[in-house]
Amino acid sequence: MTAPSSEPVSEATPTVIGPPTGWQLINFAELWQFRDLLYFLAWRDVKVRYKQTLLGAAWAVLQPVLMMVIFTIIFSIITETYKGRDVPYHVFVLCALLPWTFFATAIANAGNSVVGSERLITKIYFPRLAVPFSAVLAAMVDFCVALPVLLVLFPIYGIMPGPTVVLLPVLFFFLALSAAGVGTLLAALNVAYRDFRYIIPFLVQLWMYATPTIYFDLEGNVNPDSPYAWVKQLLPLNPMTGLIASFRAVLLDQSVPWAMLGFSILMSIVFFLLGCIYFRRVEDSFADVI
């Protein structure tokens, strides 16, 4: 039997792991390191959304198509606000409803994503930004499912996109950037203030009507002599105004509103940075208050 050693046992130096404090920048390197998790979270959201549904992914098509029918009835048939145009109104509005539906779905799902991932967040460490970002990625799947509707309608009405259609990926990138920024901000606020779960649907609905480029041609429907004409100058503050107008313009081979687009892109970047930086500022408390 071996005699016990008389040498003192050295105690290991404990390693304390703690969250960073104060305002933090976006750690893109860490997000890239966890890119597989980002993918599987997005794929989980897609599968959960359409699990045990009757129509499955067809809901991604029905939502913008039904909105197109409603807008066509209200704005084209009843109010007769769209006359003498080369493009039928239902095609005109659908070109805007597709990117808007992506944006609305993305911010709504991202806004509730952190609260919905309570069990995951309270058990293991991973970059928390992956949760709202994955919700935006899942919304991209819906957009890709619905986009072929336009590919069917365009040949029917003899519509051919022009050379500016090459800008479509760039415009979609900034749409996704805006959605990620707004959704991330709402996700952080929803953890601390649970009444945001009721505010988010109202915000999405209000934002749609605050984006008139979805259902109106601003150049043809704004009276310069109206006492409310000054409101048009404020529209680019909404990043969706210029992005959606430009998205439709490149699809229908129309003139791109470059000035409005440039300002909307700037606002998209501001929204993204604001949302992500605030999220990083408060994410350390998520596990305690969620």
C-alpha positions in Angstrom: 0.0 0.0 0.0 1.5 3.4 -1.0 2.0 5.9 1.7 0.2 9.2 1.3 2.4 12.1 0.0 3.3 14.7 2.6 3.6 17.4 0.0 0.8 20.1 0.3 -1.8 20.0 -2.4 -1.8 23.3 -4.4 -5.2 24.8 -4.9 -6.1 25.6 -8.5 -6.6 29.3 -9.2 -10.3 29.8 -9.8 -11.4 31.3 -13.1 -14.2 33.8 -12.8 -16.3 34.2 -15.9 -18.3 37.4 -15.9 -20.2 39.4 -18.5 -18.6 42.6 -19.9 -20.0 45.8 -18.5 -21.0 49.1 -20.2 -21.7 49.7 -23.8 -20.4 47.0 -26.2 -19.8 46.9 -29.9 -21.2 44.2 -32.1 -18.8 41.2 -31.9 -19.1 39.9 -35.5 -16.2 37.5 -35.0 -18.1 35.7 -32.2 -21.2 35.6 -34.3 -19.3 34.0 -37.1 -17.8 31.5 -34.7 -21.4 30.5 -33.8 -22.7 30.6 -37.4 -23.9 27.0 -37.1 -26.0 27.8 -34.2 -27.4 30.8 -36.1 -28.4 28.5 -38.9 -30.1 25.9 -36.7 -32.0 28.5 -34.8 -33.3 30.0 -38.0 -34.2 26.5 -39.3 -35.9 25.7 -36.0 -38.1 28.9 -36.4 -39.1 27.8 -39.9 -40.1 24.3 -38.9 -42.0 25.4 -35.8 -43.9 28.0 -37.8 -45.3 25.6 -40.3 -45.5 22.5 -38.1 -49.1 21.0 -38.0 -50.4 23.7 -40.3 -52.9 22.8 -43.1 -51.3 24.9 -45.8 -47.7 25.0 -44.6 -45.4 27.3 -46.4 -48.3 28.5 -48.6 -49.1 31.0 -45.9 -46.0 32.9 -46.9 -47.7 33.4 -50.3 -51.2 33.9 -49.1 -50.4 36.8 -46.7 -49.1 39.3 -49.4 -51.6 38.0 -52.0 -54.6 38.6 -49.7 -53.2 42.1 -48.8 -52.8 42.8 -52.5 -56.5 41.9 -53.0 -57.6 44.2 -50.2 -55.5 47.2 -51.4 -56.7 46.7 -54.9 -60.3 46.8 -53.8 -59.9 49.8 -51.5 -57.4 52.0 -53.4 -57.9 51.1 -57.0 -61.6 50.1 -57.4 -63.3 52.1 -54.7 -61.2 55.3 -54.4 -60.0 55.2 -58.0 -56.6 56.6 -57.0 -54.7 54.5 -59.6 -55.7 55.3 -63.1 -53.9 55.5 -66.5 -50.8 53.6 -65.4 -48.9 51.1 -67.5 -48.7 48.5 -64.7 -51.9 47.0 -63.2 -52.4 48.1 -59.6 -52.4 44.6 -58.1 -48.9 44.0 -59.6 -47.8 47.5 -58.6 -48.8 46.9 -54.9 -47.6 43.3 -54.8 -44.1 44.4 -55.7 -44.1 46.5 -52.5 -46.0 44.1 -50.3 -43.4 41.3 -50.7 -40.5 43.2 -49.2 -42.9 44.8 -46.6 -44.2 41.4 -45.5 -40.7 40.2 -45.1 -39.8 43.3 -42.9 -43.0 43.0 -40.9 -42.6 39.3 -40.3 -38.9 39.7 -39.4 -39.4 42.5 -36.8 -42.4 40.8 -35.2 -40.7 37.4 -34.8 -37.4 39.0 -33.8 -39.1 41.2 -31.2 -40.5 38.1 -29.5 -37.5 35.8 -30.1 -35.5 36.4 -26.9 -38.5 35.9 -24.6 -39.4 32.8 -26.6 -35.9 31.4 -26.1 -36.0 31.7 -22.3 -34.9 28.1 -21.6 -32.0 28.3 -24.0 -30.7 31.7 -22.7 -30.8 30.8 -19.1 -28.8 27.5 -19.5 -25.9 28.1 -21.8 -23.7 30.9 -23.2 -23.8 31.9 -26.8 -23.9 35.3 -28.5 -27.4 36.5 -27.7 -27.6 38.5 -31.0 -27.9 35.1 -32.7 -31.5 34.8 -31.4 -33.1 37.9 -33.1 -30.8 37.5 -36.1 -32.0 33.9 -36.7 -35.6 35.2 -36.7 -34.7 37.6 -39.5 -33.1 34.7 -41.4 -36.2 32.6 -41.0 -38.3 35.4 -42.5 -36.0 35.4 -45.5 -37.3 31.8 -46.2 -40.9 33.2 -46.4 -39.7 35.9 -48.8 -38.1 33.4 -51.1 -41.2 31.2 -51.1 -43.5 34.2 -52.0 -41.2 35.8 -54.6 -42.1 33.3 -57.5 -45.6 34.9 -57.5 -44.1 37.9 -59.2 -42.3 35.6 -61.7 -45.7 34.2 -62.7 -47.4 37.6 -63.0 -44.7 39.4 -64.9 -44.9 37.4 -68.1 -48.7 37.5 -68.0 -48.7 41.3 -68.1 -45.6 41.6 -70.3 -43.5 43.2 -67.6 -39.7 42.9 -68.0 -37.3 44.3 -65.3 -34.6 46.6 -66.6 -30.9 46.7 -66.0 -31.3 48.3 -62.5 -32.7 44.9 -61.3 -29.1 44.1 -60.4 -29.6 46.4 -57.4 -32.2 44.0 -56.0 -29.8 42.1 -53.7 -28.4 45.4 -52.4 -31.9 46.7 -51.6 -32.8 43.4 -49.9 -29.7 43.6 -47.8 -30.6 46.9 -46.4 -34.2 45.7 -45.8 -32.8 42.9 -43.8 -30.4 45.3 -42.0 -33.3 47.5 -41.0 -35.3 44.5 -39.9 -32.4 43.2 -37.8 -31.9 46.5 -36.1 -35.6 47.2 -35.3 -36.2 43.5 -34.3 -33.1 43.4 -32.1 -34.2 46.7 -30.3 -37.7 45.3 -29.8 -36.3 42.0 -28.5 -34.3 43.8 -25.8 -37.2 46.0 -24.8 -39.6 43.1 -24.7 -37.4 41.3 -22.1 -37.5 44.3 -19.7 -41.0 45.5 -20.5 -43.4 42.7 -21.3 -46.2 45.0 -22.6 -44.1 45.3 -25.8 -45.6 41.9 -26.8 -48.8 43.9 -27.3 -47.1 47.0 -28.8 -45.3 45.1 -31.5 -48.4 44.1 -33.6 -49.8 47.6 -33.3 -46.4 49.0 -34.3 -46.2 46.8 -37.4 -49.7 47.8 -38.5 -49.0 51.5 -37.9 -45.7 51.3 -39.7 -47.3 49.9 -42.8 -49.7 52.9 -43.1 -46.7 55.2 -42.4 -45.0 53.7 -45.5 -47.2 55.1 -48.3 -44.9 53.8 -51.0 -46.5 50.4 -50.4 -49.9 51.4 -51.8 -49.4 54.8 -53.4 -47.3 56.3 -56.2 -46.1 59.4 -54.3 -45.2 61.2 -57.5 -48.7 60.9 -58.8 -50.8 61.1 -55.6 -49.4 64.0 -53.5 -50.9 67.4 -54.2 -48.1 70.0 -53.9 -50.7 72.6 -52.9 -52.0 70.5 -50.0 -51.3 71.9 -46.5 -50.0 68.5 -45.6 -47.5 68.3 -48.5 -44.6 68.9 -46.1 -45.2 65.4 -44.6 -43.6 64.0 -47.8 -40.3 65.6 -46.7 -40.4 63.5 -43.6 -41.1 60.2 -45.3 -37.4 59.3 -45.9 -36.9 59.2 -42.1 -38.8 55.9 -42.4 -36.2 53.6 -44.0 -38.9 51.5 -45.6 -40.1 54.4 -47.7 -37.1 54.7 -50.0 -36.2 51.0 -49.9 -39.7 49.7 -50.9 -40.1 52.4 -53.5 -36.7 51.5 -55.0 -37.4 47.7 -54.7 -40.6 48.2 -56.8 -38.8 50.6 -59.2 -36.1 48.1 -60.2 -38.6 45.3 -60.6 -40.9 47.4 -62.9 -38.0 49.2 -64.7 -39.1 52.6 -63.4 -36.9 55.5 -62.2 -35.2 54.9 -58.9 -35.7 57.7 -56.3 -32.0 57.9 -55.6 -32.2 60.8 -53.1 -34.9 59.1 -51.0 -33.0 55.7 -51.3 -29.8 57.2 -50.1 -31.4 58.7 -47.0 -33.3 55.5 -46.3 -30.1 53.5 -46.5 -28.5 55.9 -44.0 -31.5 55.4 -41.7 -31.2 51.6 -42.1 -27.7 51.7 -40.9 -28.6 54.0 -38.0 -31.5 51.7 -37.0 -29.2 48.6 -37.1 -26.4 50.2 -35.0 -28.9 51.6 -32.5 -30.7 48.3 -32.0 -27.6 46.1 -31.8 -25.7 48.4 -29.5 -28.7 48.8 -27.1 -29.2 45.0 -27.2 -25.5 44.5 -26.3 -25.8 47.0 -23.5 -28.6 45.1 -21.7 -28.1 41.5 -22.8 -26.1 40.7 -19.6 -29.3 41.0 -17.6 -31.4 38.8 -19.8 -30.9 35.6 -17.8 -31.9 37.3 -14.6 -35.1 39.1 -15.7 -36.4 36.9 -18.5 
